[in-house]
Amino acid sequence: MFWHNLKYNLMFLFKNKNLIFWTFAFPIIMATLFNLAFSDIEKNEQLNKFNIAIVDNTEYQNDEVLKTTFQKLEKDIFDIEYTNIEKAKELLEEKEIVGYLEKKENNINININKNGIEETIFKYVVDEIMIINSVSKDLINDEIASNNQINYEEIYQRVLNKINEEIKLNDTSPSNLSYTMIEYYTLIAMTCLYGGIIGMTSTNNMLANMSKKGSRVAVSPIKKSKLLLSSTIASYIVEIIGVALLFLYTIFVIGVDYGDKIFPVILIALIGSLAGLTFGIAIATLIKKNETTKVGIIISITMICSFLSGMMGITMKYIVDKNFRILNLINPTSMITDGLYSLYYYPTMERYWFNIISLLIFSTVMILVSLVELRRQKYDSI
Amino acid sequence: MKKVIEVKNLTKKYKELKAVNGLSFDVYENEILGLLGPNGSGKSTTINCLLSLLNFDEGKIEILGKEMTPDLYEIKRKIGVVFQEVAVFDELTVYENIDYFCGLYIENKEKRKKYVKDALQLVKLEEFLNFKPKQLSGGLLRRLNIACGIAHKPEIIFLDEPTVAVDPQSRNNILDGIKKLRKDGATIIYTTHYMEEVELICDRIIILDKGKVIAEGTKEELKELTGIEEKVTIEINDLNESHIEEIYKLPNVKTVEYEGEKLVITYGKGKNNFSKLLDYLKKEEIYYNKIYSERPTLNDVFLELTGKELRD
């Protein structure tokens, strides 16, 4: 009876054109649109090196911190012309450079012509250097306060190490995770949560208050646990085919490179799909409303969860994490996106596995709640 | 006779409205019990309570000696239901629909195949195996609905208004099928508001109104309740008040109504009513177009007991 029900559940679901569109076609259409919309943005937003000048005076030459920093940055961000003040002014006037830097009387001054992205970056970098300079001074003062004998060599090394550390940190954080990749991850999370609609549709077929078909199934002698298991497995098969198609399409048609994280990404998509699916099943059993209302509830909750998990702006995720952490701990969307981002932001897999386990716990709770509700189901009106 | 279903004091409220009001009745093995009543009389609600789909406020329901609950699977296995609304999957073919619902009861594939074939024969849908429900006419769809409910050869069958909105040919097919199911040993609970169907197939009838049993018995026993022997209808063009008064005075006449050139006379027990009426018309030289006599119907019973027509 289990296989019989599984077979027919698969038939209902695969022959449901609306469901197939939202499960299979819609994510692929969205992926295509993302590709069309964001691939150019990505190309345009790649930072090209830009020209600056540094006044190569004695004060600059004596500032090892400043020199080391700009030598580092010269590789990736700036094309630097070392020159005198007059030439620097001339280059700026002729718009050959974005701006120039001059160290004068222990102050670092920058001169720019206008406000723009490159000018902002230049100013930001110099501000950072000034902060590092301040840190250096603090370190030296600490050393002086604690030790009468100052080891300048050691202090100098520590400052350089600190600068290297800062620059290294900037290199490793989100550089691998491009804006477009975040959008594809969003799409994966969204596809997982759309599993809720499949779960709900499948469960509605066994609920007497949803249709007479449901009444017919409800009066049959099959245990609710068997019915629920077979319909959940059938829905999960449909859902993972949808997710698999999305992965195949993004990899082989669009050319998305998931890099060496592909298997953890697929795993979290599979577990996330289960969470989405069981969430839909729970809504179907717990909410005694018609199908349209249930779909509305699933979509609304999904959108709220997505918003809180930072899909529409990563800042929201940090606000919720800081002020209402419990919300993100029970939010399946947050578990999926956090799991995906953790693959890139954290050097270890601890946070990733924490999210996987959280999703499994969420799925188990949803399915148990649904089963309890289904087993005792008698209605006040149908 | 073995009691198959026992309902005691069943009460189901929807807020203040009592849809079923202290209903008690029994169903016996291999009988066709008709639940007859107008729309809203509580027939479907009663069936849904019996099937443990609906909560009820008071009362007790026993099926095959056991109190009915949603997880009484051994009893559910022996029950078949045909709901008033067509309950089939649009995505599946005729064959697949019957196979699916039959498979919820019958695990053995070979046995199920035979049962599905038998069900198709019973409702005469063999030619439509691969049709989708949307390709079927209303009557054929109703037949599919029945096949889905009875394919597993249940001992007890609930048929909730299975002939609503079907053509005469399909209706006859359905009624023949129901008689065959009884012949094969099933006990049938048949709800309808079509009194002709009840008279045709039911062994025993319970008449419901406003959630209450207002009469119960065989059709003959129920008709006895009216005290009417026969009803004579005559089409007469011209009839005056004195004629009507004279006719009323004829032996055994209970009521006389004259409306729209149609004279309807009901008679109580007695003999030669028809010939005495004809003698009177001849004597008074009253000419008439058509004249016919009928036995009282269940509608007359309903009218007698409630003061309103069954289809009001």
Chai-1 contact restraints between the chains, C-beta under 6 A:
chainA,res_idxA,chainB,res_idxB,connection_type,confidence,min_distance_angstrom,max_distance_angstrom,comment,restraint_id
A,M1,B,E107,contact,1.0,0.0,6.0,A-B,restraint_1
A,H4,B,G103,contact,1.0,0.0,6.0,A-B,restraint_2
A,Y8,B,Y100,contact,1.0,0.0,6.0,A-B,restraint_3
A,F12,B,E91,contact,1.0,0.0,6.0,A-B,restraint_4
A,K15,B,E91,contact,1.0,0.0,6.0,A-B,restraint_5
A,A208,B,L53,contact,1.0,0.0,6.0,A-B,restraint_6
A,K212,B,F83,contact,1.0,0.0,6.0,A-B,restraint_7
A,K212,B,E85,contact,1.0,0.0,6.0,A-B,restraint_8
A,K212,B,A87,contact,1.0,0.0,6.0,A-B,restraint_9
A,K213,B,A87,contact,1.0,0.0,6.0,A-B,restraint_10
A,S215,B,L53,contact,1.0,0.0,6.0,A-B,restraint_11
A,R216,B,A87,contact,1.0,0.0,6.0,A-B,restraint_12
A,V219,B,L51,contact,1.0,0.0,6.0,A-B,restraint_13
A,V219,B,V81,contact,1.0,0.0,6.0,A-B,restraint_14
A,S220,B,L104,contact,1.0,0.0,6.0,A-B,restraint_15
A,P221,B,Y73,contact,1.0,0.0,6.0,A-B,restraint_16
A,P221,B,K76,contact,1.0,0.0,6.0,A-B,restraint_17
A,P221,B,R77,contact,1.0,0.0,6.0,A-B,restraint_18
A,I222,B,L104,contact,1.0,0.0,6.0,A-B,restraint_19
A,K378,B,N55,contact,1.0,0.0,6.0,A-B,restraint_20
A,K378,B,P70,contact,1.0,0.0,6.0,A-B,restraint_21
A,Y379,B,L54,contact,1.0,0.0,6.0,A-B,restraint_22
A,D380,B,N55,contact,1.0,0.0,6.0,A-B,restraint_23
A,I382,B,L53,contact,1.0,0.0,6.0,A-B,restraint_24
